[in-house]
Amino acid sequence: MKKSVSATTKLGEFVIEHLHDDPNKLILTGNKDYPDVDIKQAALQIECRRKTRKKLRNFNNHADFLYPTSLAAEQATHQGVALFHSRLLNGATNVLDMTAGLGIDAFSIALADENNGVNVTALELDPLRAATLRHNQIVLDLQNVKIIEGDSILWLQEQTDNNSSNQPLFDLIFIDPARRNQNGRTYFFSDCVPDVVSNRNLLIKASNRTLIKASPILDITQALRELPEISKFYIVCVKGECKEVLCELSSVDTEPKIMVIDLDEDGNQISEIEFSYSERGSRKATLLSENFNVDEWNWLYDPNAGIHKADCGSILCNLYPGLKRISTDTDLYVSKEKIDGFPGRRFKIEEAADKTTGLNYDVAVRNYPLTSAQVVKKLKLNPGTDGKMMFGFRIGKKPILIKTHKE
């Protein structure tokens, strides 16, 4: 993406100039001091840019890039994840984004250098967001994006009904359905709009491939019950934090694959593990003996959130000889020899933690009788320095607390 620090509008100039000012104070005094600027709009843009300072910094390099609402900024795809989406085209040149929102996915696909010749149709139901999409399309100087305001399911059904050829209308459809109940702790596709469950045949007919973005809390087994056409799950993380589960639909009956990907802030791939759905599950992982002796082990590994979600301990132990899982109920691993490329954090084991108080260690616990806060209080620990961390876990019925430092 081309970097821009200049603005062509007074609003853009004002936002960049006052990016570090208090938006509330600007609203109180701004109309008098800056009569040519919509102060409430400027305050909104400042608030949104602060919220997206890291996850959308490439787009924020364009001073005139606008946010329709604060919620749109919160819901927007992380730029690194959007770049990952753009690398899943597999030769697709005609792409439909059915739920464009702020447009980060649609714009990223259109902007990617390796995707020259790609045309993107972006549908958005909300009039304000659609208008903002058109504005930002001009700001980003994108000629290969077509923006349509309207109901994406109705629009796609109409286009499909009018399609006289036997060929799909699109090479790829991308859809990010929203939960009807944003406060719910569970996530089912049947609870989302647009309704991808009822309309899955339409999606498969209209496109060669369909990618459905889902919440990190999506239950993979439940998703397969609702959408048995899912051929692949992408569990996508950014620096170890799970951002989404991306589901790919296929008309071909095949065993689903699971891929766990960890990206950096710029979308560069840090690690990747792929396996079949039938291979998941950690009960067959190589487990430690209950006669655990900390002095026999040199390294401890804490998998990233995507690996935790995939529940693939047996896969990890097969991929990395010498790796052993702490227990069936504890998703931590140890090894005697140093293992490179592990998808998560690696710590050098120091020793068993004694009762010495006042040490500088952070605390993480897995299946341990005390919480992290309780361990800190009991041992009167101070915040860790140089990556120092105590891990508490249980092997069998025996609780164990060890000292480590990040390597």
N, C-alpha and C positions, 0 to 999 in steps of 0.2 A: 504494500500500500504506500502511495506517495505521501511523504510527510509535508504537512502544511501548518504554518504557525500564524499566518495572516488571515484576516477576516475581510469579507466584502460587504458586511452589513454592520450597522451601528450596534445592533444587539450582540453580534459576535464579538465586536471590539470591546464592548462593555463587559461581557462575560469574562473574556480573557484578562482584561485589566483588573477586574474585581474578584477573580477566582478565589482569593484567599480572604475576602471580606465576609462579614457576618450577613447572610441573606436577610435576616429579620431586621437588622438595622438599615439595610439598603431599602427595604420596603417602607420603613418609617420616614426616611429622609429623601428617598430617591426621586419621587415625583417633582420635588422642588428643585433639586440639584441637577437632575437629568431629565428634562421635560421631553426629550426626543426618544426616550427608551421606555418600553413597557417593563417597568420594574418588577412586577409580579412574574412575568415571563422570564426575565433575567435571573431572578432569584431561583426559579424552578430549574433553569439550566445549570446554575452554579451548584445547586443541591445534587442534581443528577450526575454531573461530572465528578463530584466528590465521591458519590457512591460507586461510580464505575471507573475510578482513577486507575485501577490495575487491570480489571477484566476487559475494559474497552479502550485502553490507552491509544491504540492505533487509530480508532475512529475519533477520539477526542483530540487528536493532532489536527483535525480539521475544525477550525474555530467556529464555523457556521453550522456544524453538525448539531441537529436539534433533537430533543427528547420531548415526546408529546405529554407524558405524565411521569411522575415518580415511580409508579408501578411498572411502567414499561421499562424503565432503567433496571429495576430489580429483577424483572423476569427475563431480561435479555440474555442470550447465549454468551458465554465467555468467548472472547475472540480466539483463544487457542483451540477450544472445542469446535468453533465454527470453521476454522482452518482444517481441522481433522475431517469435518463433514465434507469440505470441498475436495478432499483427497479420496473420497469414496465414490467418485463419479464413474470410474471404470469405463471411460469413453463416452459417457452420456453427454449429449450436446443440447438436449431439450429438457429443461428441468422445471418442475412446478413446486413452488413453496405454497402450501395451502393455508398456512397460518403465519403470515410474515411478521406480524408484530412490529418490532423496531427495525427488522430487516437485516440483522447481523448475519444470519445464515445465507439469505439470498444474496446480499451484497458480497459476502466473502467468496461465495461460489463464482459470482460474476467477476470479482477482482483478481482471483488467483491466476498468476501468470501462466501456469501450466495448463490452464483450461481455456485457452484462446478458442473462440468459436462457440462457446457455450451461451445459450440464450435462456434467461430465467424469467418465468412468469410468477409474480408475487401477488397473492390474494390476501386481502385484509378486510374483515367485516366492519371494524370500527372506523367511522369517517375521519376522526381526528388523527388516528394512527396512519390511515391511508394517505391523508394530506401531508403528514410529516414524512412518510416514505418518499413521496414525490419530491419534496424539498431536498431530502438527503441524497436522493438519486442525482439531482443536479449538483449538489455540493461535491459528491464523489466522482462526478463526470462519468457516469455509467450509461452507455448507450444500449447495452445488451440486457436491460431489465425492463420488463413490462409490468406495470402495477395496475391491479384491478380491485376496485372496492365492491365487496359483496359477499354473499354466503358461498363458501368454497365448495361445499357438497352439492348445492343446487347448481352452481356454475359448472362443476365437473360432470354432473349427470346430464346437463343440457348439451355440453360439448360431446360427451360420449354418445348420446342419442343421435346427434347430428353427424357422427363420424361414419362415413359410408365405406371406409376401407376396413380391412380385417387387422390392421396394424394398430398397436397402442398409440395413444396420443402423445405420450411422454416417455422419455428414456428413464426418468427418475422422478418420483414424487417424494417430497419431504413434508412431514406433517408433525406438528407439536401440539397435540390436544391438551386442553386445560381442564383441570379438575373442576367440577361443578361446586364441590364443597372444599374450599381452600383450607379449611381448618381440620379436615379429616386426617387421621394418622395413617390410614390405609390407602392403597392406590390400586384401583382397578380401571382398565380401559373402559368398562361399561359406565363408569362414573364420570367420564370425560366428554367434552365437546371440542371438535366434532366427534360424532360417534363412529369410531373406526371399526368397532365390532360389527355393527349392523351394516356398515358400508364397505366391508373388506372385499367383497366380490367386485364392487365398483372400482376400488383402488387397484386390484390385481388386473382387471380388464383394461383400465386406462393407462397403465404404465408397465414397463418391463420390470422395474424394481420399485419398492416403496420402503422408505425409512421412516419409522415412527419413533419420535423422541418421547421418552418417559422419565419419570422421576427416579432419583437414586433409590427410593424406597420400593420400587416395583418388585413384586414377587415373581421371579422367573417362571416357577411352576404354574402359578395362577395365570400368568400371561399366556402360556401355552394352552391352557384350558380355554381361554377366551379367543385366542388367535392361533389355532393349530397350524396355520400357514407360515408361522415365523421360522425362518431358516437360519437366522444368526442373531445373536445378542452381542452388542458391543458395550462393555462396561467401561465408561470413559472417566478417567480421573485427571485432575490437574495437580501436580506436585503432591500426589498421594490422596487427595480429597476427591471422593466420587462426585461427579457433576451430573451424570445422567446414565440411563440405560437406553441404548438405541437398538430398536428391533427392526430387522429386515424381513419383509414378506416375500414369499416366493410361491409360484403356482406349482412348483415341482415338489413332490413328496420326498423329503430328505430329513435325516436326523439333524436337529439344530446344532450349530456350533456356538461356542462362547469364546469371545476374545476380550481379554482385560488389557486395557491400554492406559499407560500413564504418560501425560504430556507435561511440558514445562509451560510457563506463562505465554510463550510465543507459539505454542502449538507443536513444538518439536517433540518427537517421541523419545521418552526416557526408557520405557520397557514395554514388552508385549508378550502375552502368553495366550495361546489358543488351544482349545481342546473341545471334544464333543460333549454334548449334554449328558450322555450316559456315563462319562468319566468323572463328572463332578462328585463332590461328597468327600469328606475328610476322614471318615471312619477307617479307611484302609491306609491312612498315612503311617509312615514309620514312626512309632511312638517311643518315647523314652521309657526306660525302666523306672519303676517307682523308687528304686534305690538310687536316687539322683545325687550325684556328688558334683558340686559346682566346680571343683578344681579340675575335673576331667574335660570341661568344655571351655572354649575360648571365645565363641562368638554367639550373639543372640540377635534374632531377626524379627522385626515387627512388620508384617505385610501391610501394603497400602490398603485403603478402604475398598478398592475394587476386588482385591484378592479375598478380603474378608467376606465380601458379599457373594463372591463366586463359590465359596466353600470348597476350595480345590486343594486341600492339603496333600492328598495323595499325588496330585499332579506335580506339586512343588518338590516333594520328596523323590519323585522319579526323575525330575529334571535336574536336580542338584544332588548328586551322590554325596552321602555323608551328612545330609540335612535330616534332622529329626524334629518331629512336632512334640511340644511339651506334653500335651494330653489331648484326648478327643474333645474336651470341653474348653481347651485353651489354645487359641490360634496364635501361638508364639513358637519360634523354632530356634534350635541351637545347632552348632557344628563345632568340630575340633579344628578343622582347617578353614581358612578364610574363603568365603564364596563370593565371587563377583557377579554383578548383574541381578541380584535378588530384587524382586519388585516390592521394595519397601525400605525401611530404615535398618541399618546395621549398627550394632553396638559391640564394643570390646568388653567382655566380661572381666571384672576386676576380682571380686570375691563376694562371699555371702555377707549380707549386711548384719552387723552386730548391733548392739544397743547403744552405740555411741550417738550422742545427740549433738545438734547444732551444725550438722554437715550441710554442704551446699549441693543438694540434689533435688531434681524434679522427680515426680513419682507417677508411674503408670501401673495399674493393676488389671489382671485378667483372672476371673474365677478365684478371687482372693477374699478371705473373710473380712478384711477392712477395706474401706474406700480409700482413694488417694488422699483425700483431705484428712482422714483419720490417721493414716500413716504419717503424714506431715506433722500433725499435732502431737502424735505419740512420741516421735523421735525429734521433735522441735527442729525440723529441717528448714533451711533457707532455700530460696530459688537456686536452681542449678546453674553452674558456670561451666563453660567449655563443653557443653553437651552432656553433662553428668546426669544420669538417670537411674533411679531405683525401679526395678520391676518386681512386682509381687504376683505370684501365681500359686497354683496348688497342683501337686502331683499325687494322685490318689486322694487321701485325706490330709496329706501333709502340706501346710502352707510354707512357701519359700520366698524369701526376699533377698535379692542380689543387687550389687552395685555394678553399674556399667558406665561407659562413656561413649558418645557417638563417634564413630570413626570416619 
